Structure formats: C-alpha cells, structure tokens
Amino acid sequence: MPDVSQTEVGRRLYHIHREKRVERAIKKMQQGMGPEWRSFTQDEIQVLGHLLQCTWNVIDQKVWDDIPFGTLKKGDVQKILSLGEGVGPDKSPDKSVVEEIKKILLALG
C-alpha cells in the first residue's frame, strides 16, 4: 500500500463525509415526496447529488443537519435542478448557483 499523506487522508475523509450527508438528505427528500420522487430520472438525481455536495461545502454542518430536507416539494427540486443545468461530475456550478441553492435550502428551516 503506497504512503498516503495525512492531508490526502483528511481530504478523502472529507469527501466521504460530504457524500454520506448528501445521501441522507436525498433519502429524506425521497421519503418526503413519496411517489412524486419517481418522476425524477437517475441522471437528475445524480445532478441533484452533485449540486447538494457543492452546496454542502458552503453551509455550516450544524445548519445543514437542521435543514428539513423531507419538506422539499417537487417544485423545489425542479428549481434546484434548473439552476444546475449543464452541471455534471466534471463541471461544478458557479458560486452564484450554489448561493441560490443555499437560499432555497435555508428557507426551509
């Protein structure tokens, strides 16, 4: 096993933590929306996850934990997805897009 710096280990742990938090948020959205959730494609859900990960980076973790993701409506998710048009695993959203998504999420609480 190659030597891995503490910085790299920290970076990897950060990414894993972020992914887990976003997965939990998406699961809460899915449960909250019930059957409406099925109207989103797998690609849309992947983009949503990417957008939420980028937004997670700019929200305090304690604040993130208090966001009631289960109360998001289908229209809220559609708005978030429309903000992230053209975004993908290799293309992150602009800071302005992340700020708009942050506003949507913080307005829920």
mmCIF file of the C-alpha atoms, coordinates in Angstrom:
data_MODEL
# 
_entry.id   MODEL 
# 
loop_
_atom_site.group_PDB 
_atom_site.id 
_atom_site.type_symbol 
_atom_site.label_atom_id 
_atom_site.label_alt_id 
_atom_site.label_comp_id 
_atom_site.label_asym_id 
_atom_site.label_entity_id 
_atom_site.label_seq_id 
_atom_site.pdbx_PDB_ins_code 
_atom_site.Cartn_x 
_atom_site.Cartn_y 
_atom_site.Cartn_z 
_atom_site.occupancy 
_atom_site.B_iso_or_equiv 
_atom_site.pdbx_formal_charge 
_atom_site.auth_seq_id 
_atom_site.auth_comp_id 
_atom_site.auth_asym_id 
_atom_site.auth_atom_id 
_atom_site.pdbx_PDB_model_num 
ATOM 1   C CA . MET A 1 1   ? 0.000   0.000  0.000   1.00 0.00 ? 1   MET A CA 1 
ATOM 2   C CA . PRO A 1 2   ? 1.536   3.327  -1.005  1.00 0.00 ? 2   PRO A CA 1 
ATOM 3   C CA . ASP A 1 3   ? 2.282   6.005  1.537   1.00 0.00 ? 3   ASP A CA 1 
ATOM 4   C CA . VAL A 1 4   ? -0.565  8.481  1.784   1.00 0.00 ? 4   VAL A CA 1 
ATOM 5   C CA . SER A 1 5   ? -0.099  11.866 3.383   1.00 0.00 ? 5   SER A CA 1 
ATOM 6   C CA . GLN A 1 6   ? -2.254  12.988 6.294   1.00 0.00 ? 6   GLN A CA 1 
ATOM 7   C CA . THR A 1 7   ? -3.553  15.753 4.040   1.00 0.00 ? 7   THR A CA 1 
ATOM 8   C CA . GLU A 1 8   ? -4.751  13.223 1.473   1.00 0.00 ? 8   GLU A CA 1 
ATOM 9   C CA . VAL A 1 9   ? -6.365  11.065 4.166   1.00 0.00 ? 9   VAL A CA 1 
ATOM 10  C CA . GLY A 1 10  ? -8.142  14.161 5.507   1.00 0.00 ? 10  GLY A CA 1 
ATOM 11  C CA . ARG A 1 11  ? -9.308  15.120 2.026   1.00 0.00 ? 11  ARG A CA 1 
ATOM 12  C CA . ARG A 1 12  ? -10.701 11.652 1.383   1.00 0.00 ? 12  ARG A CA 1 
ATOM 13  C CA . LEU A 1 13  ? -12.495 11.578 4.744   1.00 0.00 ? 13  LEU A CA 1 
ATOM 14  C CA . TYR A 1 14  ? -13.988 14.995 3.999   1.00 0.00 ? 14  TYR A CA 1 
ATOM 15  C CA . HIS A 1 15  ? -15.354 13.745 0.656   1.00 0.00 ? 15  HIS A CA 1 
ATOM 16  C CA . ILE A 1 16  ? -16.781 10.582 2.223   1.00 0.00 ? 16  ILE A CA 1 
ATOM 17  C CA . HIS A 1 17  ? -18.437 12.590 4.997   1.00 0.00 ? 17  HIS A CA 1 
ATOM 18  C CA . ARG A 1 18  ? -19.923 15.006 2.452   1.00 0.00 ? 18  ARG A CA 1 
ATOM 19  C CA . GLU A 1 19  ? -21.226 12.181 0.261   1.00 0.00 ? 19  GLU A CA 1 
ATOM 20  C CA . LYS A 1 20  ? -22.878 10.455 3.235   1.00 0.00 ? 20  LYS A CA 1 
ATOM 21  C CA . ARG A 1 21  ? -24.564 13.668 4.390   1.00 0.00 ? 21  ARG A CA 1 
ATOM 22  C CA . VAL A 1 22  ? -25.899 14.338 0.886   1.00 0.00 ? 22  VAL A CA 1 
ATOM 23  C CA . GLU A 1 23  ? -27.091 10.732 0.518   1.00 0.00 ? 23  GLU A CA 1 
ATOM 24  C CA . ARG A 1 24  ? -29.021 11.138 3.779   1.00 0.00 ? 24  ARG A CA 1 
ATOM 25  C CA . ALA A 1 25  ? -30.539 14.420 2.553   1.00 0.00 ? 25  ALA A CA 1 
ATOM 26  C CA . ILE A 1 26  ? -31.651 12.827 -0.722  1.00 0.00 ? 26  ILE A CA 1 
ATOM 27  C CA . LYS A 1 27  ? -33.182 9.875  1.136   1.00 0.00 ? 27  LYS A CA 1 
ATOM 28  C CA . LYS A 1 28  ? -35.184 12.330 3.282   1.00 0.00 ? 28  LYS A CA 1 
ATOM 29  C CA . MET A 1 29  ? -36.355 14.129 0.127   1.00 0.00 ? 29  MET A CA 1 
ATOM 30  C CA . GLN A 1 30  ? -37.388 10.834 -1.421  1.00 0.00 ? 30  GLN A CA 1 
ATOM 31  C CA . GLN A 1 31  ? -39.348 9.830  1.675   1.00 0.00 ? 31  GLN A CA 1 
ATOM 32  C CA . GLY A 1 32  ? -40.960 13.251 1.957   1.00 0.00 ? 32  GLY A CA 1 
ATOM 33  C CA . MET A 1 33  ? -42.101 13.336 -1.664  1.00 0.00 ? 33  MET A CA 1 
ATOM 34  C CA . GLY A 1 34  ? -43.302 9.771  -1.802  1.00 0.00 ? 34  GLY A CA 1 
ATOM 35  C CA . PRO A 1 35  ? -44.494 8.660  -5.254  1.00 0.00 ? 35  PRO A CA 1 
ATOM 36  C CA . GLU A 1 36  ? -43.660 12.068 -6.803  1.00 0.00 ? 36  GLU A CA 1 
ATOM 37  C CA . TRP A 1 37  ? -39.973 11.238 -6.375  1.00 0.00 ? 37  TRP A CA 1 
ATOM 38  C CA . ARG A 1 38  ? -40.246 8.662  -9.161  1.00 0.00 ? 38  ARG A CA 1 
ATOM 39  C CA . SER A 1 39  ? -40.749 11.469 -11.678 1.00 0.00 ? 39  SER A CA 1 
ATOM 40  C CA . PHE A 1 40  ? -37.015 12.271 -11.424 1.00 0.00 ? 40  PHE A CA 1 
ATOM 41  C CA . THR A 1 41  ? -34.600 10.340 -13.614 1.00 0.00 ? 41  THR A CA 1 
ATOM 42  C CA . GLN A 1 42  ? -31.456 8.707  -12.293 1.00 0.00 ? 42  GLN A CA 1 
ATOM 43  C CA . ASP A 1 43  ? -29.414 11.360 -14.136 1.00 0.00 ? 43  ASP A CA 1 
ATOM 44  C CA . GLU A 1 44  ? -31.387 14.136 -12.454 1.00 0.00 ? 44  GLU A CA 1 
ATOM 45  C CA . ILE A 1 45  ? -30.843 12.546 -9.056  1.00 0.00 ? 45  ILE A CA 1 
ATOM 46  C CA . GLN A 1 46  ? -27.099 12.339 -9.750  1.00 0.00 ? 46  GLN A CA 1 
ATOM 47  C CA . VAL A 1 47  ? -27.010 16.018 -10.737 1.00 0.00 ? 47  VAL A CA 1 
ATOM 48  C CA . LEU A 1 48  ? -29.022 16.872 -7.624  1.00 0.00 ? 48  LEU A CA 1 
ATOM 49  C CA . GLY A 1 49  ? -26.481 14.994 -5.512  1.00 0.00 ? 49  GLY A CA 1 
ATOM 50  C CA . HIS A 1 50  ? -23.606 16.869 -7.144  1.00 0.00 ? 50  HIS A CA 1 
ATOM 51  C CA . LEU A 1 51  ? -25.346 20.224 -6.615  1.00 0.00 ? 51  LEU A CA 1 
ATOM 52  C CA . LEU A 1 52  ? -26.036 19.388 -2.974  1.00 0.00 ? 52  LEU A CA 1 
ATOM 53  C CA . GLN A 1 53  ? -22.420 18.357 -2.414  1.00 0.00 ? 53  GLN A CA 1 
ATOM 54  C CA . CYS A 1 54  ? -21.252 21.687 -3.789  1.00 0.00 ? 54  CYS A CA 1 
ATOM 55  C CA . THR A 1 55  ? -23.762 23.463 -1.556  1.00 0.00 ? 55  THR A CA 1 
ATOM 56  C CA . TRP A 1 56  ? -22.775 21.384 1.483   1.00 0.00 ? 56  TRP A CA 1 
ATOM 57  C CA . ASN A 1 57  ? -19.305 22.884 1.140   1.00 0.00 ? 57  ASN A CA 1 
ATOM 58  C CA . VAL A 1 58  ? -20.652 26.369 1.951   1.00 0.00 ? 58  VAL A CA 1 
ATOM 59  C CA . ILE A 1 59  ? -23.149 25.575 4.721   1.00 0.00 ? 59  ILE A CA 1 
ATOM 60  C CA . ASP A 1 60  ? -22.122 25.062 8.344   1.00 0.00 ? 60  ASP A CA 1 
ATOM 61  C CA . GLN A 1 61  ? -22.568 21.391 9.225   1.00 0.00 ? 61  GLN A CA 1 
ATOM 62  C CA . LYS A 1 62  ? -24.808 22.122 12.214  1.00 0.00 ? 62  LYS A CA 1 
ATOM 63  C CA . VAL A 1 63  ? -27.028 24.252 9.966   1.00 0.00 ? 63  VAL A CA 1 
ATOM 64  C CA . TRP A 1 64  ? -27.046 21.501 7.315   1.00 0.00 ? 64  TRP A CA 1 
ATOM 65  C CA . ASP A 1 65  ? -28.190 18.962 9.898   1.00 0.00 ? 65  ASP A CA 1 
ATOM 66  C CA . ASP A 1 66  ? -31.159 21.187 10.781  1.00 0.00 ? 66  ASP A CA 1 
ATOM 67  C CA . ILE A 1 67  ? -32.413 21.596 7.198   1.00 0.00 ? 67  ILE A CA 1 
ATOM 68  C CA . PRO A 1 68  ? -35.728 19.712 6.900   1.00 0.00 ? 68  PRO A CA 1 
ATOM 69  C CA . PHE A 1 69  ? -34.978 18.030 3.567   1.00 0.00 ? 69  PHE A CA 1 
ATOM 70  C CA . GLY A 1 70  ? -38.109 15.903 3.899   1.00 0.00 ? 70  GLY A CA 1 
ATOM 71  C CA . THR A 1 71  ? -40.247 19.013 3.401   1.00 0.00 ? 71  THR A CA 1 
ATOM 72  C CA . LEU A 1 72  ? -38.831 19.842 -0.040  1.00 0.00 ? 72  LEU A CA 1 
ATOM 73  C CA . LYS A 1 73  ? -41.531 19.799 -2.677  1.00 0.00 ? 73  LYS A CA 1 
ATOM 74  C CA . LYS A 1 74  ? -41.184 18.559 -6.236  1.00 0.00 ? 74  LYS A CA 1 
ATOM 75  C CA . GLY A 1 75  ? -41.122 22.173 -7.456  1.00 0.00 ? 75  GLY A CA 1 
ATOM 76  C CA . ASP A 1 76  ? -38.206 22.966 -5.123  1.00 0.00 ? 76  ASP A CA 1 
ATOM 77  C CA . VAL A 1 77  ? -36.178 20.082 -6.529  1.00 0.00 ? 77  VAL A CA 1 
ATOM 78  C CA . GLN A 1 78  ? -37.075 21.102 -10.088 1.00 0.00 ? 78  GLN A CA 1 
ATOM 79  C CA . LYS A 1 79  ? -35.893 24.639 -9.343  1.00 0.00 ? 79  LYS A CA 1 
ATOM 80  C CA . ILE A 1 80  ? -32.590 23.346 -7.925  1.00 0.00 ? 80  ILE A CA 1 
ATOM 81  C CA . LEU A 1 81  ? -32.132 21.156 -10.997 1.00 0.00 ? 81  LEU A CA 1 
ATOM 82  C CA . SER A 1 82  ? -32.901 24.053 -13.343 1.00 0.00 ? 82  SER A CA 1 
ATOM 83  C CA . LEU A 1 83  ? -30.248 26.141 -11.583 1.00 0.00 ? 83  LEU A CA 1 
ATOM 84  C CA . GLY A 1 84  ? -27.761 23.348 -12.195 1.00 0.00 ? 84  GLY A CA 1 
ATOM 85  C CA . GLU A 1 85  ? -28.372 22.991 -15.906 1.00 0.00 ? 85  GLU A CA 1 
ATOM 86  C CA . GLY A 1 86  ? -25.184 21.833 -17.611 1.00 0.00 ? 86  GLY A CA 1 
ATOM 87  C CA . VAL A 1 87  ? -23.594 20.720 -14.329 1.00 0.00 ? 87  VAL A CA 1 
ATOM 88  C CA . GLY A 1 88  ? -22.140 17.256 -14.011 1.00 0.00 ? 88  GLY A CA 1 
ATOM 89  C CA . PRO A 1 89  ? -19.468 15.238 -12.225 1.00 0.00 ? 89  PRO A CA 1 
ATOM 90  C CA . ASP A 1 90  ? -16.721 17.069 -14.088 1.00 0.00 ? 90  ASP A CA 1 
ATOM 91  C CA . LYS A 1 91  ? -18.377 20.508 -14.140 1.00 0.00 ? 91  LYS A CA 1 
ATOM 92  C CA . SER A 1 92  ? -19.255 22.249 -10.898 1.00 0.00 ? 92  SER A CA 1 
ATOM 93  C CA . PRO A 1 93  ? -21.825 25.040 -10.657 1.00 0.00 ? 93  PRO A CA 1 
ATOM 94  C CA . ASP A 1 94  ? -20.900 28.711 -10.413 1.00 0.00 ? 94  ASP A CA 1 
ATOM 95  C CA . LYS A 1 95  ? -20.768 30.257 -6.954  1.00 0.00 ? 95  LYS A CA 1 
ATOM 96  C CA . SER A 1 96  ? -23.939 32.216 -7.719  1.00 0.00 ? 96  SER A CA 1 
ATOM 97  C CA . VAL A 1 97  ? -25.809 28.953 -8.407  1.00 0.00 ? 97  VAL A CA 1 
ATOM 98  C CA . VAL A 1 98  ? -24.570 27.454 -5.144  1.00 0.00 ? 98  VAL A CA 1 
ATOM 99  C CA . GLU A 1 99  ? -25.732 30.582 -3.292  1.00 0.00 ? 99  GLU A CA 1 
ATOM 100 C CA . GLU A 1 100 ? -29.206 30.301 -4.860  1.00 0.00 ? 100 GLU A CA 1 
ATOM 101 C CA . ILE A 1 101 ? -29.469 26.652 -3.845  1.00 0.00 ? 101 ILE A CA 1 
ATOM 102 C CA . LYS A 1 102 ? -28.284 27.581 -0.355  1.00 0.00 ? 102 LYS A CA 1 
ATOM 103 C CA . LYS A 1 103 ? -31.069 30.185 -0.130  1.00 0.00 ? 103 LYS A CA 1 
ATOM 104 C CA . ILE A 1 104 ? -33.681 27.599 -1.140  1.00 0.00 ? 104 ILE A CA 1 
ATOM 105 C CA . LEU A 1 105 ? -32.458 25.132 1.471   1.00 0.00 ? 105 LEU A CA 1 
ATOM 106 C CA . LEU A 1 106 ? -32.127 27.660 4.288   1.00 0.00 ? 106 LEU A CA 1 
ATOM 107 C CA . ALA A 1 107 ? -35.625 28.988 3.586   1.00 0.00 ? 107 ALA A CA 1 
ATOM 108 C CA . LEU A 1 108 ? -36.996 25.543 4.521   1.00 0.00 ? 108 LEU A CA 1 
ATOM 109 C CA . GLY A 1 109 ? -35.921 25.878 8.139   1.00 0.00 ? 109 GLY A CA 1 
# 
